[in-house]
Amino acid sequence: MAEYLYGTYGHLAESVVQATAEASTVALYVGTAPVNLIRGYADAGIINTPVKLTNYLDAQSKIGDASDWGKYTLCEAVAAHFNNGDNVGPIYVINVLNPATHRKGAAKTVTLNFVNGKASFTSEDIILDTLAVADKAEGVDYAVSYGFNSHKVTIVSLDSDNPIEGAVAVTYNEIDVSGITVDDIIGAKSNTGVYTGLQAADLIYPNYGAIVNLMAAPGWSQIPAVYRALVTKATKLNGHWDSFVFADIPLSYEVDNYSEVTPDAGSNPHNLGYYEQNDSGKYVLTEDTTVQNDKQYYIKSASTVNNDTLAKAASWKANNGYTSERSCVYFPMAKGTDGNVYHISTLAMAETLKRDLAHDGVPMESCGNKSVPVSKQAFGSSAGFDANEANDLCSNGIGTVVFWGGSWKLWGDHTAAYTFANTELDPRDIFDVSMRMLLYLTNAFQIRWAGSIDKPMTVQLKDTILTREQERLDALAAAGALIGSPKIVFEEAHNSLGALRNGNFRWDIQVTPTPPLKSASAYVAYTDEGFAAYF
């Protein structure tokens, strides 16, 4: 059945292989931010909605800042882009933490000693809007401020003639992130147009006029369901835009174990939480309310498995389907020169944004072999590995960090679809820059001609599109982003009479993205000819 089309569209066609203002880069992160430290958070538009961050102070004022990145995952992205050497942005973030619901049940009470009308205490988990001083009114008797560098809450008396002094009880609520789940990160869209989690990415284009090119969820992307959701969302965002995902392989993960158990006669296996195997061999919670003698029952327990070797990481990647051509995946983690531990996907995303900006938004250069502010690999108790061992990861489509050429570098330039052993891999899937270049072209075509929709489709307009797009392709080739002779054609075979009657027109673009210099080999041979110099 033919698809109804209205607007400009860009698609990836089958690769053409011989015998052997443009869309700018926009980075999106999804996770949790310490918005509990923002006064008036409920009305600030910072929960389950995209927020644009332009620098470090802007990020602090909009979504807060904290040192516990395991709890507040978006702070890692903020640090990597705005507080870790060469700042690069803007970035967009979607925070799913809601202090109204993700909080501890009981309020906390502490006694502070006010001196000269002032007292302070340290907390990153306080919900500032809930702070109350016994028998005092905020704005009348005292004011509250927060220092993101010191993580201190400061209370200052407003009445200089009668300041608050001595021991005073202060109460407040605290954040509890334990209730945040994978479903919160993936999010949903309701029938009434309410967006949550990753699905709120749909709001970036209509609200900001920006087209997302890069997506990540550090601290969450190592969960297969989140990875799949990212790849899905990156494919035709808003029904049009193509994006690329940066994700991580976990250092450890939980597995379910099932042990046989014999319930007592007359007991209720269902209430006891016992499992049984179905016809497919899967373990399912039994529905039996009385013991069936012809069945075997099991109890479930969880255990932690460490990805403590490079071979285990490669096996985990393959077994869990981290193989999308629209993504790069990384392993393990990295200790930053600032003392923090980073997901390598975050470092790669920030560096990729820098590379794109250096080329006027054209994704023609990989982030591989680029220096990053790292002091070592964060690999559990492992001492780490060198570039030679890292190549085992790269051969399986996994990026990493290594010490190379006198500094720590990002290492790897393949998409997650790549494996060295796969001889049938689509050539476009080999390098991340090849895939990103194709996605860049689909987005750029749509942007340039969006304003022409519903104009008369004259022969002159058809030729204008051909001419201008060819000029763009030639310019990209001259800049080194493409090689050979890229071309755009308008072919009768792909523009049937029925399609033309319905106002649907198709142009075909054939390009060869410039590959990176992945290796350079010199063969040096010994010769006796030099001895002739003695004579």
C-alpha positions in Angstrom: 0.0 0.0 0.0 1.4 3.4 -1.0 2.3 5.8 1.8 0.6 9.2 2.0 3.3 11.9 1.8 3.1 15.6 2.5 6.4 17.6 3.1 10.0 17.0 2.4 11.6 13.7 3.1 15.0 12.1 3.1 15.7 8.4 3.0 18.7 6.1 2.8 18.7 4.2 -0.5 20.6 1.0 -1.2 24.3 1.5 -1.2 25.9 2.0 -4.7 29.1 0.1 -4.6 31.5 -0.2 -7.6 33.4 -3.5 -8.2 34.7 -3.1 -5.0 22.6 26.3 7.4 22.5 23.1 6.7 21.4 20.9 9.5 23.7 21.9 12.4 24.7 19.5 15.1 22.4 19.3 18.1 23.1 17.0 21.0 20.4 15.6 23.3 20.8 13.9 26.6 18.1 12.1 28.6 18.4 11.4 32.3 18.1 12.9 35.8 19.1 16.4 37.0 19.1 17.9 40.5 16.1 20.1 39.7 15.2 19.8 43.4 17.8 22.6 43.9 15.9 24.9 41.6 13.4 27.2 43.3 10.0 27.0 41.7 11.0 23.8 39.9 7.3 22.8 39.4 6.6 25.9 37.2 10.0 26.1 35.5 9.4 23.7 32.6 12.3 21.5 33.5 10.6 18.1 34.0 9.9 15.8 31.0 10.5 18.6 28.6 13.6 19.6 26.5 15.8 22.4 28.1 18.4 24.2 26.2 21.7 24.7 28.0 24.3 27.2 26.6 27.1 27.2 29.3 27.9 26.0 32.8 26.2 28.8 34.7 23.2 28.5 32.5 23.0 24.8 33.3 23.3 25.4 37.0 20.5 28.0 37.0 18.2 25.9 34.9 18.6 22.3 36.1 21.0 22.5 39.0 24.3 20.9 39.5 25.5 18.1 41.8 28.5 15.8 42.3 26.7 12.5 42.6 26.5 11.6 38.9 25.1 8.1 39.6 22.0 9.8 41.1 22.0 12.9 38.8 23.2 11.6 35.4 22.7 14.8 33.4 25.4 16.5 35.5 28.0 14.4 33.7 26.9 15.7 30.3 27.0 19.3 31.7 30.5 18.8 33.0 31.8 17.2 29.7 30.5 20.0 27.6 30.9 23.1 29.8 33.3 22.4 32.6 36.0 20.1 31.2 38.5 22.1 29.1 37.2 23.2 25.7 33.6 24.1 26.2 31.2 23.2 23.4 27.4 23.6 23.1 24.6 24.3 23.3 23.1 21.0 24.3 19.5 19.9 25.1 18.6 17.8 28.1 15.4 16.0 29.1 15.2 15.5 32.9 12.7 12.9 34.2 13.3 13.5 38.0 10.2 15.1 39.5 10.7 16.2 43.1 7.0 16.2 43.7 6.9 12.4 43.3 10.5 11.2 43.6 11.0 12.1 47.3 11.4 10.3 50.6 8.2 9.7 52.5 9.1 11.6 55.7 10.5 15.1 56.0 13.9 15.5 57.6 14.5 17.7 60.6 17.9 19.2 61.6 18.9 21.6 64.2 21.0 24.5 63.0 23.0 27.0 65.0 22.4 30.5 63.8 25.2 32.9 64.3 24.7 36.6 63.5 21.4 35.7 61.8 23.0 33.1 59.5 23.3 29.3 59.2 24.2 26.8 56.6 24.4 23.1 55.9 25.5 20.8 53.0 23.0 18.8 50.9 22.5 17.8 47.3 19.3 16.0 47.9 17.3 18.7 49.6 14.1 19.9 47.8 14.7 23.6 48.4 11.1 24.5 47.9 10.1 22.4 51.0 12.6 24.0 53.4 10.9 25.6 56.4 12.4 27.2 59.5 10.4 26.7 62.7 7.9 29.5 63.4 9.4 31.7 60.7 8.1 32.8 57.2 10.4 32.8 54.2 10.6 36.2 52.5 9.6 37.9 55.8 11.9 36.5 58.4 14.6 34.8 56.3 15.9 34.1 52.8 17.3 30.9 51.3 20.1 30.5 48.8 22.1 27.6 47.4 25.8 27.4 46.4 26.4 24.9 43.6 30.2 24.8 44.1 30.0 24.2 47.9 26.6 22.4 47.8 25.6 24.5 50.8 22.1 25.7 51.7 22.4 29.1 53.4 19.6 30.7 55.5 20.0 34.4 56.3 17.8 36.5 58.5 16.0 39.4 56.9 15.3 41.3 60.1 18.6 42.8 61.1 17.1 44.3 64.3 15.8 40.9 65.4 17.9 38.2 63.6 17.4 34.5 64.1 19.9 33.3 66.7 20.9 30.0 68.4 19.6 26.5 67.8 16.7 26.4 65.5 14.8 23.4 63.9 14.7 23.3 60.1 12.7 20.8 58.1 12.8 19.8 54.5 12.1 16.9 52.1 14.8 15.0 50.2 14.9 13.4 46.8 14.6 9.6 46.4 15.7 8.5 42.9 15.1 4.8 43.6 11.7 5.0 42.1 13.0 6.2 38.7 12.7 3.3 36.2 13.7 2.5 32.6 10.1 3.3 31.7 10.6 6.9 33.0 13.7 7.3 30.8 12.0 5.8 27.7 8.9 7.8 28.4 5.6 7.9 26.5 3.2 10.2 24.7 -0.4 10.3 26.0 -3.5 10.7 23.9 -3.8 14.2 25.3 -0.4 15.2 24.0 1.6 14.9 27.3 5.2 13.8 26.7 7.6 12.2 29.1 11.2 10.9 29.0 12.8 10.4 25.7 9.6 10.9 23.8 9.7 14.6 24.7 12.5 14.8 22.1 9.6 15.4 19.7 9.2 18.8 21.2 12.7 20.1 20.3 12.0 20.9 16.7 8.6 22.7 17.2 9.7 24.5 20.3 13.3 25.5 19.4 13.5 25.0 15.6 16.5 22.7 16.3 17.1 19.3 14.7 18.6 16.6 17.0 21.7 14.9 15.4 23.1 13.2 18.4 21.4 11.3 21.3 22.7 9.8 24.5 21.6 8.7 28.0 24.7 8.2 30.0 24.1 6.0 33.1 21.0 4.5 31.3 22.1 3.5 27.8 23.8 0.4 29.0 20.3 -1.0 29.6 19.2 -2.8 26.4 15.6 -1.4 26.5 16.9 2.2 26.7 19.4 1.5 23.9 16.6 0.2 21.6 14.4 3.2 22.5 17.2 5.6 21.6 17.8 4.0 18.2 14.1 4.0 17.5 13.7 7.6 18.4 16.8 8.5 16.4 15.1 7.1 13.3 12.9 9.8 11.7 12.3 12.0 14.8 9.1 14.0 14.2 8.6 11.7 11.2 11.5 13.4 9.3 14.8 13.8 11.1 17.7 11.4 11.3 19.9 11.2 14.4 22.8 9.1 15.8 23.1 7.4 19.2 26.1 7.2 21.5 25.7 4.4 24.1 27.7 2.3 26.6 28.3 -1.3 27.4 27.9 -2.0 31.2 30.8 -2.8 33.5 28.5 -5.2 35.2 24.9 -6.4 34.9 22.2 -8.3 36.8 21.1 -11.8 35.7 18.2 -13.9 37.0 18.9 -17.3 38.5 16.3 -20.0 39.0 16.7 -22.7 41.6 14.5 -25.7 42.0 12.3 -25.8 45.1 9.8 -28.3 46.4 6.9 -26.5 48.0 5.1 -28.1 51.0 1.9 -29.9 50.1 -1.1 -27.6 50.5 0.9 -24.4 50.1 0.1 -21.7 47.6 2.9 -21.6 45.0 1.6 -18.4 43.5 1.5 -16.5 46.8 5.0 -17.8 47.5 6.3 -16.2 44.3 7.4 -19.5 42.7 8.1 -19.9 39.0 7.6 -22.6 36.5 8.9 -23.2 32.9 6.4 -22.7 30.1 6.4 -24.7 26.8 9.0 -22.3 25.4 11.4 -22.9 28.3 10.9 -19.5 29.8 10.4 -19.0 33.5 7.0 -17.5 34.3 5.3 -16.8 37.7 3.1 -19.7 38.3 -0.6 -19.3 38.5 -1.1 -22.4 40.6 -2.8 -21.8 43.9 -2.1 -25.4 45.1 0.9 -27.6 44.5 0.8 -29.7 41.3 2.8 -32.9 41.8 3.6 -33.2 38.2 5.3 -29.8 38.0 8.7 -28.5 39.1 8.7 -25.1 40.8 11.6 -22.6 41.0 12.5 -19.5 43.1 14.2 -16.6 41.4 17.3 -14.8 42.6 19.6 -12.2 41.1 23.3 -12.1 40.8 25.8 -9.6 39.4 28.0 -10.5 36.4 31.1 -8.4 35.7 32.2 -7.5 32.2 35.8 -7.7 33.4 37.4 -8.7 30.1 37.4 -7.3 26.6 36.1 -10.6 25.3 33.1 -10.5 27.7 32.3 -6.9 26.6 32.3 -7.9 22.9 30.1 -11.0 23.7 27.7 -8.9 25.7 27.4 -6.4 22.9 26.5 -9.1 20.4 24.1 -11.0 22.7 22.2 -7.9 23.6 21.7 -6.4 20.1 23.9 -3.3 20.4 24.4 -3.5 16.7 22.5 -0.6 15.1 24.2 1.3 12.2 22.8 4.4 13.8 24.9 4.2 16.9 28.4 3.9 18.4 28.9 2.0 21.6 31.8 2.3 24.1 33.5 0.4 26.8 34.6 0.6 29.6 34.5 4.0 31.5 37.2 6.7 32.0 38.7 8.5 34.9 38.7 12.2 34.1 41.5 14.6 35.0 39.0 16.3 37.2 38.7 13.2 39.3 35.2 12.2 38.0 34.4 9.0 36.2 32.9 9.5 32.8 30.9 7.3 30.5 33.0 7.2 27.3 29.9 7.9 25.3 29.6 11.3 26.9 33.3 12.2 26.1 32.7 11.0 22.5 29.6 13.0 22.2 31.2 16.2 23.3 34.2 15.6 21.1 32.0 14.8 18.1 30.2 18.1 18.6 33.6 19.8 18.6 34.6 18.1 15.4 31.4 19.0 13.6 31.6 22.6 14.7 35.2 22.7 13.3 33.8 21.8 9.9 30.8 24.1 9.9 28.4 21.5 11.1 29.4 18.8 8.5 30.1 15.5 10.2 33.1 14.6 8.1 35.6 13.8 10.9 35.5 11.0 13.5 36.1 11.7 17.2 38.6 8.8 17.1 42.2 9.6 18.0 41.2 12.9 19.6 42.6 13.9 23.0 40.3 13.8 25.9 40.8 14.9 29.6 41.3 11.4 30.9 43.9 10.0 33.3 43.1 6.3 33.0 40.5 3.7 32.0 37.9 2.9 34.7 37.7 -0.8 34.5 36.9 -2.2 37.9 40.0 -3.7 39.4 41.7 -4.0 36.0 45.0 -2.2 35.3 43.6 -1.3 31.9 44.8 -2.1 28.4 46.9 -0.7 25.6 46.0 0.3 22.0 46.8 -3.1 20.6 44.3 -4.8 23.0 41.8 -1.9 22.3 41.9 -3.0 18.7 40.1 -6.2 19.7 37.2 -4.0 20.9 37.3 -1.9 17.8 37.2 -5.0 15.6 33.9 -5.7 17.2 32.4 -2.3 16.7 33.2 -0.9 20.2 35.0 2.4 20.9 37.1 3.1 24.0 39.9 5.3 25.3 43.7 4.5 25.2 47.0 6.2 25.8 48.4 6.9 22.3 50.8 9.4 20.9 51.6 10.9 24.3 48.1 11.5 25.6 44.8 9.8 26.3 42.7 9.5 23.1 39.2 8.3 22.1 39.8 5.1 20.1 37.5 3.7 17.5 35.7 5.0 14.4 33.2 2.2 13.6 29.4 2.0 13.9 28.0 -0.6 16.3 27.0 -2.6 13.3 30.6 -3.3 12.4 32.5 -6.5 13.0 35.7 -7.3 11.3 34.5 -10.9 10.6 31.3 -9.7 8.8 32.1 -9.8 5.1 28.6 -8.9 4.1 28.3 -5.6 6.0 26.8 -2.7 4.1 29.7 -0.4 3.3 27.9 2.6 4.8 27.9 0.8 8.2 31.7 0.6 8.5 32.5 4.1 9.8 30.5 6.4 12.0 31.3 9.4 9.8 30.0 7.6 6.7 26.7 6.9 8.3 26.4 10.3 9.9 27.2 11.9 6.6 24.3 10.2 4.9 22.0 11.2 7.8 23.3 14.8 7.5 22.4 14.8 3.8 18.8 13.5 4.4 18.2 16.2 7.0 19.8 19.0 5.0 17.7 18.3 1.9 14.5 18.5 4.0 15.5 21.7 5.6 16.5 23.5 2.4 13.3 22.6 0.5 10.7 22.7 3.3 9.6 26.2 2.3 8.9 24.9 -1.3 6.1 22.5 -0.2 2.8 23.5 -1.8 4.4 25.7 -4.3 3.7 25.0 -8.0 6.0 22.1 -9.0 7.2 23.5 -12.3 9.9 22.1 -14.4 12.0 25.1 -13.4 11.6 24.2 -9.7 12.6 20.6 -10.4 15.7 21.8 -12.3 16.5 24.3 -9.6 16.5 21.6 -6.9 18.8 19.5 -9.1 21.1 22.4 -9.8 21.4 23.7 -6.2 21.7 20.2 -4.7 24.5 19.3 -7.1 26.2 22.6 -6.2 26.0 21.5 -2.5 27.4 18.1 -3.2 30.2 19.6 -5.2 31.0 21.9 -2.4 31.1 19.1 0.1 33.5 17.2 -2.2 35.7 20.3 -2.5 35.8 20.5 1.3 36.8 16.9 1.6 33.6 15.6 3.1 32.8 13.5 0.0 35.1 11.9 -2.5 34.8 11.3 -6.2 31.9 12.8 -8.1 28.7 12.9 -6.0 25.5 13.3 -8.0 21.8 13.9 -7.7 19.4 12.7 -10.4 15.6 12.9 -11.1 14.8 9.6 -12.7 11.6 8.6 -14.5 11.8 5.1 -13.1 11.4 6.5 -9.5 8.8 9.0 -10.4 5.8 7.2 -11.7 2.8 8.9 -13.3 0.7 8.0 -10.3 3.2 9.5 -7.9 3.5 12.7 -9.9 -0.3 13.1 -10.1 -0.3 13.0 -6.3 2.4 15.6 -6.0 5.1 13.2 -4.8 8.5 13.7 -6.3 11.8 11.9 -5.7 15.4 12.8 -6.2 18.2 10.3 -5.8 21.5 11.3 -4.4 24.6 9.1 -4.7 27.6 9.9 -2.6 30.8 8.4 -1.2 31.6 9.8 2.2 35.3 10.3 2.9 36.6 7.5 5.1 39.0 8.1 7.9 42.6 7.0 7.8 42.0 4.1 10.1 45.5 2.7 9.6 48.8 3.6 7.9 51.4 0.9 7.2 54.9 1.3 6.0 57.0 -1.7 4.9 60.7 -1.2 5.5 63.1 -3.6 3.8 66.8 -4.2 4.4 69.1 -3.9 1.4 72.9 -4.5 0.9 73.1 -1.7 -1.7 74.2 0.9 0.9 77.6 -0.8 1.3 78.5 0.5 -2.1 79.1 3.9 -0.4 82.3 2.6 1.0 83.8 2.3 -2.4 
